[in-house]
Amino acid sequence: MNLKSNRQVSGRVFLVFILVFSFCIAEGQQTPLNPISYWVFTPYIYNPAMVGSKDFLSFGLNAAFQGEANSQLISGNSRISKTKSGYFSSPDIMEFKNLGVGGSVFRDINGLSKNIGISASGSFQIPLNTRNLSFLSFGASVKGIYNTLTDSVGPPSSYKKTFYPDFDLGIYYYGTSFFAGLSSTNILGNPFKSDSLEIFKIPVQRQYFFTAGVKILLSKALNIVLEPSALIIVNDSTIRKITNNINPIIKLYLDNFCFGSTFNSNGKISFFSQFRYPKFYVGAYYELAKKTAYFKKTPIVEFTLGMNIQPDKSRLASHSHW
């Protein structure tokens, strides 16, 4: 693909993002409330268009701890494949389709609210070149969430229990050196109107995510890649304050090791690291309140553990599963 074609594709992708973003604002919860490290480790949770963007099956577990609050997220996604028959002495190989599937189960305890949820996601990718090195993907997720609200003083019979459905939509562009995504989560919003004192208000709201970044190859021989990006997260009440909700993210890949940092204008800074073994990975995420003393606000500590499965056993296994 020549330079002119690249510019045309980028222009069309940008136009689609603008149209979709306009739709989200006109029609437009944190999914889930925690752990927040899915922004870094499993971004397909907030953008279903990323489901199946890698040519392997991936499972992951995220767990977060902050004081009495805790949450867990189990997720997985894969690009659909089929066996392509070989010929003569050539063995059968796997051939990938332009479809991705994924799902998640999460549990979140945060104050007086307890959530248990499940989601199912699907995506469709449109290749933008003959080598399938860049594509435009569209995705959607459907969810069912069971919420329990307590008033801290009443008996269990007074707890308010609600089951409600919701869904997410997303679009994602991925190229060899540039990526961008736009999504809207929990589009149905809060399942009911809260009372005037907001005692029984489920902590759920529509959220809008926009991410964009570049990959810079620093050393091909040593597999060193620098990935600066930005993630914008807003909801219905902060949609007019986008500049206050920009989260710069910097990642540095050193072969099997990745580490980085995020920072936002709300006075929080985070550090994360991830190490990739041949068949699984482990990682940690820490978030600190920069303008608050340690003893006044407990830092957020989150961990991730996952497994990547290479489906094509007839070829040399590729461990490049970032």
N, C-alpha and C positions, 0 to 999 in steps of 0.2 A: 504494500500500500504506500503510495507516494505522499509527499507532504501536503499537496492540495487535497487529496482524499481524506487525509487525517484531519485537516481543518474542517472539511465539510461534515465529517462524522461528529467531531467535537461540537460544532455549531448545532447540529440536529439534536444531540444529546442534551446540550444546555437548554434548547428550546423546550424539549420534553419536560425537563426538570422544572422550568418556570411554569408550564401549564399544570403539572401535577401539584406543585406547591400552591398555586392559586386555588386549586380545587380543595386541597386540604384545609386552607384557611377558611374557605367559604363553608365547608361542611364539618370541618374538623370540630394515660394512666401509666403510669409507670408500670412496665411489664417485665418482671415483677417489680415491686418497690425496691427490693434488694435481691441478690447481691449486685452492687453497682459495677463490679468488675467485668460484667458481661459486655460493657462498652468496649473493653480491650480484648478479652479472651474469646467471647462468642458474640460478635456483633450481629449475627443473623437473628438474634432474639429481638432486636429492635427494628431490623429491616429484613422481612421475610424474602426479599428478592435475592439476598445473599445465600439462601439455602441451596446447597448443591453447587456452589461456585468453585469448589475444589473437586478434583477427580479421585476422591477416595471417601470412605465412610469414616465419620468421626463421632465419638461419644465423649461427653465431658460432664464433670461435676464441679459446681461452684458452691462454696460455703462461706458465709459471712458472719462475723461476730462483732458486736458493739454493745457492751454493757449487757442488759437483759434482752436486747433485740438479737434475733438470729434468723437466718434464712438459708435455704438450700435450693439449688437449681440443677436439675439433671436434664441434659439436652443431647440431641444428636441430629445429624443431617448427612445426606448423601446425594450424589448425582446418580440418576438411574442409568444402569448399564445393561447390556445384553451380550451374550456370547456370539462371537463371529467365527464361523467355521473356517478352519485353515484348509490348506490343500497340499498334496504330496507330503513332503517332510515337514511342512510348516505347522506348528501347533495352533490350537484354537487360542484366540485372544479376546479381550474384552473391548467392546465398542460402546462409547458413552452417548447417551441421548441428550437432548436439550431440555431435560426435565430434572428438577431437584425436589426432594421431599425431606421433611424434618419434623421434629416435635420436641416438646419439653414438658416437664412436670416440675412445679415449684411449690414451695412452702415458705411463708413469710410471717413472722411474728414481730409486730412493731407497735409497741404501746398497747392500746386497747383493741387493736385490730389484728385479726388472724386470717390469712389467706391461704387457700389450697387451690391450685389451678393446674390446668392441663391445656396444651395447645397442639395444633397440627398445622403444618405449613407446606406450601407448594410453590414452585417457581418455574418459569419458562424463560429460557435463554435464547437470544437471537444473535448468532455469530455475526461479527462485523468484518471479518476477513477470512480468507480461505484456510488459514492455518489455525483458526479458532483461538488465537491469542488475545483477542479482545471481543467483548460481547456486551449486549444490553439485556438486562434481566428484569422481569416483572414478577412480583410475588405477593402472596396473601396468606394470612394466618387466621384461623378460627379458634376461639378459646372458650372454656367454661371455667368459672371461678366461684368458689364457695367461700363466703366471708362470714366471720363471726365477730360481732362488736359487743364489748362488755362495758358496763358503766363503773366497774371497779368496786362498787359497794352493794349492788343488788345481787340476788340469788341467781344461779345458772338459768332458772326458768325465765329470767328477765332479759337474757342475752338475745340480741337480734341476729338472726341467721338468714343470709340471703345467697341464693345461687343466681348468677346472671351470665349471659353470653356476651361476647365481644369479638372484635376482629381488627386486624392490622392490614395495611397496604404498604407496598414499597416498590421502588425502582432503583436499579443499581447498574452502574457502568464500570467495567473493569478493562484496563488495557495493560500493556507491558510496563508502562512507567507512570500511569495516572489512573486514579479511581475516584468515583463520586457516587453518593447514594442519597436518596430522599425517601422518608417514610413517615407514616402517621400511625400511632398505636392507640389502642382502645378508643376507636372512633365512636362507639356508642356512648361513651362517657359514663357518668354516674348512673346506676340503674334506677334511682329514685330520688325524689326531692327530700332534702334533709329538713329537720325541724328548725325553728327559728334560732334555737340555741346551738344547733349543729352537734348535738350529743350523738346522734345516730347517723353521722355522715361517713360513708365509706371513703377512705382516702384513695380515690381513683379519679383520674382526669385524663383528657386527651393530651397526647404529647406529639411533638413534631421533631424529627431528627434530620439533620443535614450533615453529611460528612464528605470530605474531599481531601485527597493527599497525593503525594508523589513518591515513587521509589527511585532512589539514587544508588546505582551500583558503584561502590567505592573500590572493591577488589573482587574480581571474578575468581582468581586463584584461591583466595581465602574465604570466599562466600560472605563478604561483608556488604551489607545493604543498609542504607539510611532511609528511614521512612517518616518524614514530617507530614502531619495532617492536622485537621481541625474538625471538631465535632460540635455542632450547634444543637442545643436541646431547649425547646420552649414549649409552653402549654398555652391554653386559651388566655390566661391572665398575664403572661409575659411575652406574648407574641409581638408586642410593640417595643420590647426591650431586648432585641436580638443581640446587640453588642455586649450586653451584660451576661450573656449565656453562651459565650464562645469558649470552648475547651481545647486549647492547643495540645497536641499529642506528639511526642517524638519517640520513635522506636529505632533501636540499633540492633541489627541481626549480625551475630558473629558465628556463622556456621550453625551449630546446634544450640546456641544460646541467644536469648533475646532479652533486652532490658530497656526501660524507658521511663518517661514521666509525663504527667498531665498537670495542667494548672488552669484555674479559672479565676474570674474576677470576684468570686464570692469569698476569697481568702482561703481557699483550700488547695493543697498541692499533694500529689500522689506519686508513688514510685511503684513500679512493678517489674517482675522478672519472670522468665520462663525458660525451662531447660527441656530440650527434646531428646528423648532416648530413641532407640530404633523403632519401638512400637508404641510408646506412650510418652506423655509429657507431664510435667509438674510446674506449677507457678504460684506466685504470691503477689498480693496487691495490698498496699498500705496507703491510707489517706489521712492527712493531718490538717487540722485547722491552723493555718499559718498565723492568724492574728489572735488566737486564743491559747491561753496557757494549757499545758498538757493535763493538769489536774482538774481543769474546768470542763474539758470536753474529751471524752475517750476517743482515741483514734480508731478508725475502721481497719480491721484486719480481715482479709479474705484470701482464700486458697482455691486453687483450681487443679484438677487432676483429669486427664483425658487419655484417649486411645485413638490412634489413626490406623485404619486398616487399608492396605493397598490391595485392590481387588484383582489386579492383573498378575497372576502368579506365573505366567508364561514368559514374562520379561524380567529383566533385572529390577529388583525392588527399588523404588525411589523413596528415599527418606526425607525428601525436601517437602515437608508438610506444614510449612508455616501458614 
